[in-house]
Amino acid sequence: MDKAYIEKYINRTFIDFMPGQEFMKYPVVFTQGKGVYLWDTEGKQYFDAIGGIFVASLGHRHPRIIAAMKEQMDRLTMVPPLHSISDVTLKFIETLGKVTPGNLNYIKSFSGGSESIEAAIKFTRQYFRQNGQPDKMKVLSNYLSYHGATFGAMSASGSPRKIKFEPQMPGFVKVYSPKQLRDDFVTWEETCRYAAKLVRRTIEAERPETVGVFLVEPICNTAGIITPTEEYFHMLRDTCNEYGVILIFDEVLTGFGKTGDMFAAQTFGVTPDIICSGKGLSSGLIPVGAMIAREDLAQGFNAGTEANGQNFMHGHTFANFPLADAVATAVINVMTEEKLPERARALGKYIRGRLEGLKKYGVIREVRGKGILLGVELVEDPVTNRPFPEGRKLGTALKRTALDNGIILRIDADWFAMAPPLVTTDDQAAEMCDKIEASLKQAMDIVSKSRSVLHA
C-alpha cells in the first residue's frame, strides 16, 4: 500500500486527535494482529502495549472469544429491543453479576463506555425525579478527568479536549483533581485527603439537595494515570452516604482485570453505587460496555408501568446486543477461569520494577498505577520536579522513537502509559520493557541534541 494511496483516503477521514498531514509524516496502517502483536503494511511487527487503547485485554484474535462470536453469529445477532431480550443477554447479566462488587447486579449493556456513562447520568436523574427529589440533578466530577466523547459524558469530563465544543451542558460541576493539588502538600496522602474534603465542601456549597452524583475514575488516564489513595475513595464513599449522593465509578479504563482485580473498586476496597464499563469487556472484538448499578436503585423502574412512565426512559438500538453480549460473556469466563486479574498483579510487579529502574536516567518523577495499568511521569529534573520546557518535551520525542522500536504506548508530552494484555507472557513482558527503555534513551538523545542546538 503506497503512501499516495494512504494519503488520499486519510484526507477523507481523521485519526483521533491528530491532523491528517501530521499522521502522514509517519503513517502506520495495520493489517494483522495476534496476541500482543500487530503488523503493518510493510510487515513490521509492533508490540501493542496498550491493547489498541486499553481494550484488547486478552490480546488480539483470542481463539475462545472468536469462537464464541462465530457461534453466536450462527444463532442470533439481533432481537427487537422494544419487545424482547435474548437468552445470551440474560446469561451475560448472570455472568457479569458474579464478578461485580456488592449488590451491583442491575446490568444493561451498550455499545461502549461513553454510552454507559450517558445511561448512568440519565438513570440517576430519573431515579431522583421519580423519588421526589427532582432538584438532585447536578453531576460533580474532577478537573482533568475524561468520561467519554458524547455530549453528556464530555460535559462531565474535566479534560481540555472539550474546550472546542463549549458551551457544555448545564448541571455539571468540577472539583480539583488530586493531581492539581499535589505540589501544595508534603505527601500524596495529605493531597488526596484534602482533595476528598474539597468534594464534601463543594457538595455543601452547591447544596446537597441539588447534587445527585459524584462521578470519578479510580485511575485517571488523561491526567497521567493519576492513582489516588484508598483513603480518598473511602472518604468519598462516606461523603456520598451522608448527603445521599450516588457514587459512580467510571471503570471504562480500569475494569476487567487490569488493576489486579476484576474492578478497581475491589482493588481500592470501596463499592460505588454504579460502575460504568467498556473497553476491556470486549477484548477488542466488538464495541460493548455496560452500566452496572445496585439492584435496589432499580426497584422503582421495574415496579413501574409504561403508563405511569416509571420505566427507565432510555434505550439504544444496539443495547443488550446479543452478539456483543456473547463476546463479553466469553471474555469474563476466560478471565475468571484463567485467573487473569491475579496474573495482572504478578505481571504488574515485574513491569513496575523495570519502570522504577528507568529512574537511573534522571528523567522520571514517579511511576503510578495498579496491576498492569501503569504510567510514568517525565521531568527534566526529578529533584525539583521541573518539567521539560515547551519545544523540548521528552514525550513528544518518545512518540517517534517508540514507533521506530515497534512498540505502541499511550504517550503524552510529559508522561507515558501502558496496559499490556493480561495474557502477556513473562518473556513478552521483558521484551516490552526492553523496547520502552531503548525508546526512552533514544528520545533523550533527541531532546539533548535539540537543547544543544538551542544553546549553540
C-alpha positions as CSV (number, residue, x, y, z in Angstrom):
1,M,0.0,0.0,0.0
2,D,1.9,3.1,-1.2
3,K,1.9,6.5,0.6
4,A,-0.1,8.3,-2.1
5,Y,-3.0,5.8,-1.6
6,I,-2.8,6.2,2.2
7,E,-2.8,10.0,1.9
8,K,-5.7,10.0,-0.5
9,Y,-8.0,8.2,1.9
10,I,-6.6,9.7,5.1
11,N,-7.9,13.0,3.7
12,R,-11.4,11.5,3.7
13,T,-11.4,10.6,7.4
14,F,-9.4,11.5,10.5
15,I,-7.1,9.9,13.0
16,D,-8.2,10.6,16.6
17,F,-6.6,13.9,17.9
18,M,-4.2,14.1,15.0
19,P,-4.3,16.2,11.8
20,G,-4.1,14.1,8.7
21,Q,-0.9,15.8,7.5
22,E,0.7,15.1,10.9
23,F,-0.2,11.4,10.6
24,M,1.3,11.3,7.1
25,K,4.7,12.2,8.5
26,Y,4.8,8.7,9.9
27,P,1.8,6.7,8.6
28,V,1.1,3.4,10.4
29,V,-1.5,1.2,8.7
30,F,-2.0,-2.2,10.4
31,T,-3.2,-5.3,8.5
32,Q,-3.0,-8.0,11.1
33,G,-2.9,-8.7,14.9
34,K,-2.3,-11.7,17.1
35,G,-1.8,-11.9,20.8
36,V,0.3,-8.9,21.9
37,Y,1.5,-8.1,18.4
38,L,0.3,-6.0,15.4
39,W,1.8,-6.0,11.9
40,D,1.7,-3.1,9.4
41,T,1.5,-3.0,5.6
42,E,5.3,-3.2,5.4
43,G,5.3,-6.4,7.5
44,K,6.9,-4.6,10.6
45,Q,5.9,-6.1,13.9
46,Y,4.8,-3.9,16.8
47,F,4.3,-4.8,20.5
48,D,0.8,-3.5,21.4
49,A,1.5,-2.4,25.0
50,I,-1.9,-0.7,25.3
51,G,-4.1,-3.3,23.6
52,G,-5.5,-0.9,21.0
53,I,-6.4,1.7,23.5
54,F,-6.7,-0.2,26.8
55,V,-9.2,-2.6,25.1
56,A,-7.6,-5.9,23.9
57,S,-7.5,-7.3,27.4
58,L,-6.9,-10.8,26.1
59,G,-4.8,-9.8,23.2
60,H,-5.7,-9.7,19.5
61,R,-7.7,-12.6,18.0
62,H,-8.1,-14.7,21.2
63,P,-9.3,-18.0,19.9
64,R,-12.0,-18.6,22.5
65,I,-13.5,-15.2,22.0
66,I,-13.6,-15.6,18.3
67,A,-15.2,-19.0,18.6
68,A,-17.9,-17.5,20.9
69,M,-18.6,-14.7,18.4
70,K,-18.8,-17.1,15.5
71,E,-21.1,-19.4,17.4
72,Q,-23.4,-16.6,18.2
73,M,-23.4,-15.3,14.6
74,D,-24.7,-18.7,13.6
75,R,-27.5,-18.5,16.1
76,L,-28.8,-14.9,16.6
77,T,-27.3,-11.4,16.2
78,M,-30.3,-9.1,16.8
79,V,-33.6,-9.1,18.7
80,P,-36.4,-6.4,18.7
81,P,-35.3,-4.3,21.6
82,L,-38.7,-2.8,22.3
83,H,-40.3,-6.2,22.7
84,S,-37.7,-8.7,23.9
85,I,-34.3,-9.7,25.2
86,S,-32.1,-12.6,24.1
87,D,-31.1,-15.7,26.1
88,V,-27.4,-14.8,25.7
89,T,-28.0,-11.3,27.2
90,L,-29.6,-13.0,30.3
91,K,-26.5,-15.2,30.5
92,F,-24.3,-12.1,30.3
93,I,-26.2,-10.4,33.1
94,E,-25.7,-13.6,35.2
95,T,-22.0,-14.0,34.4
96,L,-21.1,-10.3,35.0
97,G,-23.1,-10.2,38.2
98,K,-21.0,-13.0,39.7
99,V,-17.8,-10.8,39.5
100,T,-19.1,-7.4,40.4
101,P,-18.6,-6.0,44.0
102,G,-21.5,-5.8,46.5
103,N,-25.0,-6.0,45.0
104,L,-24.2,-4.3,41.8
105,N,-26.2,-6.7,39.7
106,Y,-28.6,-4.4,37.7
107,I,-26.9,-4.5,34.3
108,K,-27.5,-3.1,30.9
109,S,-25.0,-3.5,28.0
110,F,-24.4,-0.8,25.5
111,S,-22.0,-0.1,22.5
112,G,-19.2,1.3,24.6
113,G,-18.0,3.3,27.6
114,S,-19.4,6.7,26.6
115,E,-22.9,5.2,26.2
116,S,-22.7,3.5,29.7
117,I,-21.8,6.9,31.2
118,E,-24.7,8.6,29.4
119,A,-27.0,5.9,30.6
120,A,-25.8,6.2,34.2
121,I,-26.3,10.0,34.3
122,K,-29.8,9.7,32.9
123,F,-30.6,6.8,35.2
124,T,-29.7,8.8,38.3
125,R,-31.6,11.9,37.2
126,Q,-34.8,9.9,36.6
127,Y,-34.2,8.0,39.9
128,F,-34.2,11.2,41.9
129,R,-37.1,12.7,40.0
130,Q,-39.4,9.9,40.5
131,N,-38.4,9.5,44.1
132,G,-39.5,13.1,45.0
133,Q,-36.1,14.8,44.7
134,P,-36.2,16.5,41.2
135,D,-33.6,19.1,42.2
136,K,-30.9,16.5,42.8
137,M,-29.6,16.7,39.3
138,K,-26.1,18.1,39.4
139,V,-23.2,15.9,38.5
140,L,-19.9,16.5,40.3
141,S,-16.6,15.3,38.7
142,N,-12.9,16.1,38.7
143,Y,-11.0,18.6,36.6
144,L,-8.6,16.7,34.2
145,S,-11.0,13.7,34.1
146,Y,-12.2,12.1,30.9
147,H,-15.6,10.3,30.8
148,G,-16.2,10.0,27.1
149,A,-16.8,11.8,23.8
150,T,-20.5,12.1,23.7
151,F,-22.0,15.3,24.9
152,G,-23.2,14.3,28.4
153,A,-20.0,12.4,29.1
154,M,-17.9,15.2,27.7
155,S,-19.8,17.7,29.9
156,A,-18.9,15.6,32.9
157,S,-15.2,15.5,31.8
158,G,-12.7,18.0,33.0
159,S,-10.3,17.3,30.2
160,P,-9.2,20.3,28.0
161,R,-10.3,18.2,25.0
162,K,-13.8,19.6,25.4
163,I,-12.9,23.3,25.0
164,K,-13.5,23.4,21.3
165,F,-17.1,22.2,21.8
166,E,-18.1,24.6,24.5
167,P,-20.5,25.7,25.9
168,Q,-21.2,22.4,27.7
169,M,-24.4,21.1,29.0
170,P,-25.6,22.7,32.3
171,G,-25.8,20.8,35.6
172,F,-22.1,19.7,35.7
173,V,-19.8,20.9,38.4
174,K,-16.0,20.4,38.6
175,V,-13.8,19.8,41.7
176,Y,-10.0,20.0,41.8
177,S,-8.2,16.7,41.0
178,P,-5.6,15.4,43.4
179,K,-3.0,16.0,40.7
180,Q,-3.7,19.7,40.7
181,L,-3.1,19.9,44.4
182,R,-0.1,17.6,44.9
183,D,2.6,20.2,45.0
184,D,0.8,22.1,47.8
185,F,1.4,19.2,50.2
186,V,4.3,17.2,51.5
187,T,2.8,13.8,50.9
188,W,0.4,12.2,48.4
189,E,-1.7,11.0,51.3
190,E,-2.2,14.6,52.5
191,T,-3.0,15.7,48.9
192,C,-5.7,13.0,48.5
193,R,-7.2,13.7,51.9
194,Y,-7.6,17.4,51.1
195,A,-9.0,16.6,47.6
196,A,-11.6,14.4,49.2
197,K,-12.5,17.2,51.6
198,L,-13.0,19.5,48.7
199,V,-15.6,17.2,47.3
200,R,-17.5,17.4,50.6
201,R,-17.2,21.2,50.7
202,T,-18.3,21.5,47.0
203,I,-21.5,19.4,47.7
204,E,-22.2,21.6,50.7
205,A,-21.6,24.8,48.7
206,E,-23.8,23.6,45.9
207,R,-26.4,22.5,48.4
208,P,-26.8,18.7,48.9
209,E,-30.4,18.7,47.8
210,T,-29.2,19.7,44.3
211,V,-26.3,17.3,43.9
212,G,-27.2,13.8,42.7
213,V,-23.9,12.3,41.6
214,F,-20.2,12.2,42.1
215,L,-18.5,10.6,39.1
216,V,-14.9,9.6,39.4
217,E,-12.3,7.5,37.6
218,P,-10.4,5.2,40.1
219,I,-7.3,5.9,38.0
220,C,-7.4,8.9,35.7
221,N,-5.8,8.2,32.3
222,T,-5.8,11.6,30.6
223,A,-4.2,13.3,33.7
224,G,-1.3,10.8,33.5
225,I,-2.5,7.6,35.3
226,I,-3.2,9.5,38.5
227,T,-3.8,7.0,41.3
228,P,-5.4,8.3,44.5
229,T,-5.1,6.6,47.9
230,E,-7.6,4.1,49.2
231,E,-8.4,6.6,51.9
232,Y,-9.5,9.1,49.2
233,F,-12.2,6.7,48.0
234,H,-13.3,5.8,51.5
235,M,-13.8,9.5,52.2
236,L,-15.8,9.9,49.0
237,R,-17.9,6.9,50.0
238,D,-18.6,8.4,53.4
239,T,-19.5,11.9,52.0
240,C,-21.8,10.4,49.4
241,N,-23.6,8.3,52.0
242,E,-24.0,11.3,54.3
243,Y,-25.5,13.6,51.6
244,G,-27.5,11.0,49.6
245,V,-25.2,11.4,46.5
246,I,-24.9,8.5,44.1
247,L,-21.2,7.5,43.7
248,I,-20.3,6.4,40.2
249,F,-17.0,4.8,39.3
250,D,-16.0,5.3,35.7
251,E,-14.2,1.9,35.2
252,V,-14.2,2.1,31.4
253,L,-10.4,2.1,31.6
254,T,-9.8,0.2,34.8
255,G,-12.4,-2.5,34.7
256,F,-11.8,-6.2,33.9
257,G,-8.6,-7.3,35.4
258,K,-6.1,-4.5,34.8
259,T,-5.7,-3.3,38.4
260,G,-5.2,-6.9,39.8
261,D,-8.9,-7.4,40.5
262,M,-11.9,-7.6,38.2
263,F,-12.7,-4.0,39.1
264,A,-10.7,-1.2,40.6
265,A,-13.5,-0.8,43.2
266,Q,-12.3,-4.1,44.6
267,T,-8.6,-3.0,44.4
268,F,-9.4,0.1,46.4
269,G,-11.8,-1.6,48.7
270,V,-14.7,0.7,48.1
271,T,-18.0,-0.2,46.5
272,P,-19.7,2.5,44.5
273,D,-23.4,2.7,43.7
274,I,-22.9,2.4,39.9
275,I,-20.0,1.2,37.8
276,C,-19.7,2.2,34.1
277,S,-17.6,-0.1,32.0
278,G,-16.4,-0.7,28.5
279,K,-13.0,-1.3,26.7
280,G,-11.6,-4.5,28.2
281,L,-15.0,-6.1,28.3
282,S,-14.8,-6.6,24.6
283,S,-11.1,-7.6,24.2
284,G,-11.4,-5.5,21.0
285,L,-13.7,-7.8,19.1
286,I,-16.9,-5.8,19.1
287,P,-18.0,-2.5,20.7
288,V,-19.5,-3.2,24.1
289,G,-19.8,-1.6,27.5
290,A,-22.2,-1.9,30.5
291,M,-23.8,0.2,33.2
292,I,-23.8,-1.8,36.4
293,A,-26.0,-0.5,39.3
294,R,-27.1,-1.5,42.8
295,E,-30.2,-3.7,42.4
296,D,-32.2,-1.6,44.9
297,L,-31.8,1.5,42.8
298,A,-33.7,-0.2,40.0
299,Q,-36.7,-1.3,42.0
300,G,-38.7,1.9,41.2
301,F,-38.1,1.3,37.5
302,N,-39.0,-2.4,37.4
303,A,-42.1,-1.8,39.6
304,G,-43.5,0.9,37.3
305,T,-45.7,0.6,34.3
306,E,-45.4,2.0,30.8
307,A,-48.5,4.1,31.5
308,N,-47.0,5.9,34.6
309,G,-43.6,6.4,32.9
310,Q,-41.6,4.8,35.7
311,N,-39.8,2.5,33.4
312,F,-36.3,3.7,32.6
313,M,-36.9,6.1,29.7
314,H,-33.7,5.3,27.8
315,G,-32.8,2.9,25.0
316,H,-30.2,2.2,22.3
317,T,-30.6,0.2,19.1
318,F,-27.6,-1.9,20.0
319,A,-28.1,-2.0,23.8
320,N,-28.2,-5.6,25.1
321,F,-27.0,-6.6,21.6
322,P,-26.8,-10.4,21.5
323,L,-23.5,-10.6,19.5
324,A,-21.7,-8.2,21.9
325,D,-23.1,-9.9,25.0
326,A,-21.8,-13.3,23.8
327,V,-18.4,-11.8,23.3
328,A,-18.5,-10.1,26.7
329,T,-19.6,-13.3,28.5
330,A,-16.7,-15.2,26.9
331,V,-14.2,-12.6,27.9
332,I,-15.3,-12.7,31.6
333,N,-15.3,-16.5,31.5
334,V,-11.7,-16.6,30.2
335,M,-10.6,-14.0,32.8
336,T,-12.1,-15.9,35.7
337,E,-11.1,-19.4,34.6
338,E,-7.5,-18.4,33.9
339,K,-7.3,-16.2,37.0
340,L,-6.1,-13.3,34.8
341,P,-6.7,-10.5,37.4
342,E,-4.3,-12.3,39.7
343,R,-1.9,-12.6,36.8
344,A,-2.1,-8.8,36.4
345,R,-0.7,-8.5,40.0
346,A,2.4,-10.6,39.3
347,L,3.0,-9.2,35.9
348,G,2.5,-5.6,37.2
349,K,5.0,-6.2,39.9
350,Y,7.7,-7.1,37.4
351,I,6.8,-4.3,35.0
352,R,6.7,-1.7,37.8
353,G,10.2,-2.9,38.9
354,R,11.6,-2.4,35.4
355,L,10.0,1.1,35.1
356,E,11.3,2.1,38.5
357,G,14.7,1.1,37.2
358,L,14.5,3.7,34.5
359,K,14.9,6.4,37.2
360,K,18.6,5.9,36.7
361,Y,18.3,8.1,33.6
362,G,17.3,11.1,35.7
363,V,14.1,12.0,33.8
364,I,11.4,10.2,35.8
365,R,9.4,11.8,38.6
366,E,7.3,8.8,39.5
367,V,5.7,5.5,38.4
368,R,2.0,5.3,39.0
369,G,-0.9,2.9,38.7
370,K,-2.1,-0.5,39.8
371,G,-1.6,-4.0,38.4
372,I,-0.6,-3.8,34.7
373,L,-2.2,-0.3,34.2
374,L,0.9,1.8,34.8
375,G,2.1,5.3,33.9
376,V,5.4,7.1,34.1
377,E,5.8,10.9,34.6
378,L,8.7,12.6,32.7
379,V,10.5,15.6,34.1
380,E,13.7,17.5,33.2
381,D,14.8,17.5,36.8
382,P,13.5,14.8,39.2
383,V,14.9,16.6,42.3
384,T,12.9,19.8,41.7
385,N,10.3,18.1,39.5
386,R,10.9,20.7,36.9
387,P,9.1,19.7,33.7
388,F,10.6,19.8,30.3
389,P,10.1,23.2,28.6
390,E,7.8,23.6,25.6
391,G,9.6,22.7,22.4
392,R,11.7,20.1,24.1
393,K,9.1,17.7,25.6
394,L,10.5,14.3,26.1
395,G,7.2,12.7,25.5
396,T,7.0,14.3,22.0
397,A,10.3,12.6,21.1
398,L,9.2,9.3,22.6
399,K,6.2,9.1,20.3
400,R,8.5,8.8,17.4
401,T,11.2,6.6,18.9
402,A,8.6,4.1,20.3
403,L,7.1,3.6,16.9
404,D,10.7,3.2,15.5
405,N,11.3,0.5,18.0
406,G,8.0,-1.2,17.3
407,I,6.0,-0.5,20.5
408,I,2.6,1.1,20.9
409,L,2.3,3.1,24.1
410,R,-0.1,5.9,25.3
411,I,2.2,8.9,25.2
412,D,1.6,12.5,26.2
413,A,4.1,15.3,26.3
414,D,5.0,14.7,30.0
415,W,4.1,11.1,30.6
416,F,3.5,7.7,29.0
417,A,1.4,4.7,30.0
418,M,0.8,1.0,29.2
419,A,-1.6,-1.8,30.0
420,P,-0.4,-4.9,28.1
421,P,-2.9,-7.7,27.5
422,L,-3.5,-9.9,30.6
423,V,-2.2,-12.9,28.6
424,T,1.3,-11.4,28.2
425,T,4.0,-13.9,29.0
426,D,7.0,-13.2,31.2
427,D,9.3,-13.2,28.1
428,Q,6.9,-10.8,26.3
429,A,6.9,-8.5,29.4
430,A,10.6,-8.4,29.3
431,E,10.6,-7.6,25.6
432,M,8.1,-4.8,26.2
433,C,10.3,-3.3,28.9
434,D,13.4,-3.6,26.8
435,K,11.7,-1.7,24.0
436,I,10.5,1.0,26.4
437,E,14.0,1.5,27.7
438,A,15.6,1.7,24.3
439,S,12.9,4.1,23.1
440,L,13.4,6.3,26.2
441,K,17.1,6.5,25.7
442,Q,16.8,7.5,22.1
443,A,14.2,10.1,22.9
444,M,16.6,11.6,25.5
445,D,19.2,11.8,22.8
446,I,16.8,13.7,20.5
447,V,15.9,16.2,23.3
448,S,19.6,16.6,24.3
449,K,20.5,17.4,20.7
450,S,17.7,19.9,20.4
451,R,18.9,21.6,23.6
452,S,22.4,21.8,22.2
453,V,21.1,23.5,19.0
454,L,19.1,26.0,21.0
455,H,22.2,26.9,23.1
456,A,24.6,26.9,20.2
